[in-house]
Amino acid sequence: MPPAKKTKSSSALFWDLLTFDRLVTGPVIHLIYWAGLGVVALFGFSVVGAAVGLALKEPGVGSLLLAFPVLIAGLLVAGAMVLLWRAFCEFYVAIFRISEDLRALRQTSDADHAVLSRLRKPKED
């Protein structure tokens, strides 16, 4: 059976946030990730607009031949930016999860040491 979830009062939750016992970095990183994707989308739209502007600047095949590589290169850069942004955000999420795992390991180790120290104490009669 899975362990029962502990319910905390709002004051305990607030205290956890003030003392850094509960980290809010995960949800914040998700918001930052979506905001960054919005910036990358704006870059993609500006690349498309620049390519269309180049194509319409002068009539003829020359402007189309210039606009097509600008469009392709810009969209490739936007795609690379999306992948790099995702990797950057995943890196930060992984770092904070490692921190949480290390904290849990430390708490378990401290509890084990407390039990061992109680067992090693000679009983006084």
Secondary structure, 3 states (H helix, E strand, C coil): CCCCCCCCCHHHHHHHHHCCCCCCHHHHHHHHHHHHHHHHHHHHHHHHHHHHHHHHHCCCHHHHHHHHHHHHHHHHHHHHHHHHHHHHHHHHHHHHHHHHHHHHHHHHHHHHHHHHHHHHCCCCC
